[in-house]
Amino acid sequence: MKSKNTDLETVSKLIKELRLEKGFSQEEFSNLIQIDRKYASLIEKGDKNLSILMLKKITRGLEISMEDFFRKFEN
């Protein structure tokens, strides 16, 4: 079983990877989902725990379902 820190790191890394796959800069993506770029940076570094609502906002911006996001997370 993964530890909480490892889970947070994995989620953060996955968000960044998916953002880059979509070709968004951090600033472009944060503008798209209407969050501060500094906050987006903290999320991608694993320095912020995410609420389910924030994760939903992020996955919508990445055009991936929560189900598919968690499938990628588990792999």
Secondary structure, 3 states (H helix, E strand, C coil): CCCHHHHHHHHHHHHHHHHHHCCCCHHHHHHHCCCCHHHHHHHHHCCCCCCHHHHHHHHHHCCCCHHHHHHHHHC
